[in-house]
């Protein structure tokens, strides 16, 4: 349901969002009323003391006021519970008061005062959360939009819409600056804030849904997706690739340094790191080149099992577009290893969110070569460090017969894949292992080229490999479609969704397919009739073009793809299992098209964690080594190490 319009502006909360906060306040007020009534009954007949008459009148008035507030809250909750996600008739106005309690019985009064302040602070926080900086602009634009914009010339309406988009971009830029206030205000950060602000404003500005509408849509979409079956892929040369991926995953995991090591070993990790970090360091430690190593080096040694002498360079210098990495010699696999760290700081997040396309010319690749801007910049930084600074030359001077292997997880996986493409002409035998890489990474031509030397590993319903601008646009369209077709009250959808996420059960059988007229209406930019673009003459001239299609295939963003060949790992067995049972996994080669839509699941973030991916690979390795388990065919034609 669209946001509430009050005080001449739109707010980021709908009238059907008052069920849960209203019920919570109702519970507090009822307990408060019962406590006040008990206090009155206990002290009844003992109000003859000085000031007793004032206290008596206060308690009586308070009981009456609390009763009125309770009845008002009941009405608010009842009316709000009738709301649905789709547009509804104009909302009813509602109001509630806050009563104050003065000193009488000390414990009761203190409890009442504290409760009152908690409610007040909660309301203040709620106002801040639902405040929409663009509310006055939206309200001013949507009142009479059909009349105003239709009277405008096409150029005037375009200017009006451009001003609205520019204001939205500035608002998002201010939010990012506030969130990242600890970062220095240099040119790179300002450019990143501006680019990300434009990206966010273009994605969110054409919808009039509040957060709870999106949550309800995600809950319904998850249940809808659980009704579908996933097709299986092929198993050619899978065992060889899995064995190599399992070996290299621990090096990608080690690149996160001591934070992930302590997270993975909460009881023993701090003690192991403290002994080395706080103790005296030998000459071997100083022989390794690098910056800002600190306790990271110790955690890398613990995770990889390598020796001091095996490391060439370790850098934990971190800025936007400049991410940490290390280089080591793996004598077991006879490889020079470059491991790139994933997202672990606000600067890394800004690199992730710089998602527009940037040209990345690669020698020998025909077709358009472009990729994710943030990771292009990070790959260029690593290329300069490795090649121009002579770090790779130093490594190969020690082991000239070794191969080059580049690994990374998440942000590190995307950067490693692009770095491998840049180095491929110089090191034709290199291999890259990208664990949980981002979906919106590289163009089709680059993705096809990377199949020769990149192996990607994706676990379960991991969100990141499915995360791209076209996929998010598709998710937004599906949410609009599913919530506007559901006729259930929103609070019921949210309650059933929470129950389904925690305890499972049978997916909701609510209809999710729309009839043709309604689906055509929803193909417009905004849900309902308040869209600025809907009433814009330029929009109508565009939609009247025979080449225009409002279908999901009509995309304004260039498509980006996952790198290389993709190993897809899923849990084998029922969709839900006990927390104490050991997971069983299966794997297959997957097509990139299997990751063209976002899957909603409680596991969509957990499946991205590097330690979870590593455990899944180790589980597959154990099952492959077990002679009782059927193994996949092993007709190896992929050049893996």
SULBELUR-V482110 format. One line per field, one symbol per residue. phi: phi as a letter, one per 40 degrees, with the letter a starting at -180 (. if undefined). Layout:
BEGIN
phi->???
END
This chain:
BEGIN
phi->.dccbafgacbcabccccccccccccccccccccccccccccccgbbccdgccccccccccccccccccccccccccccccccbccdbcdcccaaabbcbbbcacdcccdcccccccccccccccccccccbdcdccccccccgdccccccccdcccccccccccccccccccccccccbccccccccccccdccccccccccccbbbbccccccccccccccccccccbccbcbcfcccccccccccccccccccgcdcccccbcccddccccccccccbccccccccibfcfccccccccccgcbdccccabbbcbbcgbbcaababbccbfbcbbbbcccaaccccccdcccccbcbcbcgbchcbaadcdcccccccccccccccgccccccccbcccccbbbabgdccccccccccccdccbcccbbbbcfccccbaccccccccccabbbbbbfbdcccbcacccccccccccdccccccbcdcccccccccccccbghcdccccbcccccccccccccbcgbcccccccdcccccccccccbcccccbcbccbbccgcbcbbbcchccbbccccccbbbbacbcdccbcacccacccccccccccccccccccccccccccccbccbccbbcbb
END
